[in-house]
Every structure is written in structure tokens, then in C-alpha cells.
Amino acid sequence: MTWAFYRTAGRYILVYGVALIVLLPFLWVVLSAFKSEAELLRYPPLIRRELVTNLLAYPGQDRELVSFVRGLVMAELDPTVVVEIELLETFKRNRMSMLDVRSNLQRRASA
């Protein structure tokens, strides 16, 4: 085998590698198109909760969008996840710090 063969093989590997990296997001979109809404909302749990609560707690958000998302959350997600999203939304709307949370917990425990 000659150096020309290795150079050509290296070029092909590089071109196919770059093509795979470029086409992977499109493949992800096509595969996601065949999933149900429940499967799409179920994964990934941490990002979903944060994104949904950001959308719900943002002060300038359109009311129709907020009510649509809230209805979708209530209809599609487990009740425990709905409660977590509502708690995170309340936490973000009040813009409470962890010190505020601790002091409220201590005040309620002593009362």
C-alpha cells in the first residue's frame, strides 16, 4: 500500500465524518417526527422543567401561549411533574433567594 492510498483513505474518512456531523441534527429531527407528544415531553426531564418554567414565569409572555402550555402540561404530564413545574414557576416569579426560602422554612417550623 502506498502513501497515496492512505492519503485518499484519510480524505474519505474526513469527508464522511464531517458529513455525519452535519447530517446528524436532521436525522434527529426526522426520528423525533415519529414520536408521540408524550414521548417528546418525557425526555429530557431536567431541561423540560426548566424551559417550561422559564416560559411560564417570564413576565412579558403572551397569555394565550401561557394558557396553552399550562393546559398541555396538565394534560400530558404526571401529576408529580406538574407540581414540580408549578413550584419552580412560583419560585421564579417570586424571585426568591435560597436565604429567603430557608428563613421562610425556619419561620414556619418555629410557628
N, C-alpha and C positions, 0 to 999 in steps of 0.2 A: 504494500500500500504506500502511496506517495503522499507528499505534503499537499498536493492539490486536492486529493480525496478528502483529507482531514479538514482542509480549509472549506471545501464545498459542504461537507457534513456539518461543520460548525455553523456555517451560514444558514443552512436549513433549520438547524436546531434553534438558532437565534430567531429566525423569522417565525417559526411555529410557536415559540414561546411568547413572543410579542403578540402574535395573533390570538393566542389563548387568553392572554391578559386583557386584550381589547374586547374580545367577544364574550368573556365570562359574565359581565353585567347583563348583556342581552339575553344570555341563556337563563340567568336568574329571573329576569322579568317574564320570560316565556313559561318557565316552570311555575312561577307564582300565579300565573293567569289560570292555571288549572286547579288551584286550591280554593276551598270554600272560605267564606269570610271568617268563620270561627277559627280555622287553621291559621289564617293570616294574622288575626288578632291575638292568638295564643302565643306566638313566638315573635320576638324575644320579650320576655316579661318585664325586665327592668327598663328597657328603652321605651316600651309601650306605655308604662305607667308615667314615666317622666314626660314623654311627649304629649300624652293625653292631658295630664295635669297642667302642663305649660299652656296648652291650647285653651283649657277651661278657665285658668286663673288669669290669663292675660287681660288687662283692663280694657283695651281697645278692640276686643274681638266682637265680631258680628253676632247678634243674639240668635239669629236663625242657625248659624253654624254651631254655636254652643249647645243649643237645644237639640240639634240633630246628633251631635257627637254624644251628648248625655243620654239620649234615647238609645243610640246604638250600643253604648257601654252597658246600659241597664238590660238590654235585650240579649246581648251576646256573651257577656262575661259572667263568671261565677260571682255569687254574692260577696264572698270574701274579697275578691279583687275589686269589686265595686266599692266596698267600704274603704279599702286601701286608697283607691283613687280619690274618693271623697275627702278622706283625711289629708292626703297630700295637697289637694286643691285648697282646702281650708287653711292649711299650714302656709301655702304660698300666698294666698290672698291676704292673710293677716301679717305676712312678712315678719313672723316671729323668729327670734333667735333661739338657740338652744338654751341660753340663760333664761329667757322668758318661759320656755317650756318647763325647765327644772323648777323655777320659782313657783309656777302655777301648780305643778305636781306637789311640791312641798307644802304650799298653802292649803291645798285640798286634803293632803294627808294629815295635817295638823288640825284641820277643822272638824 
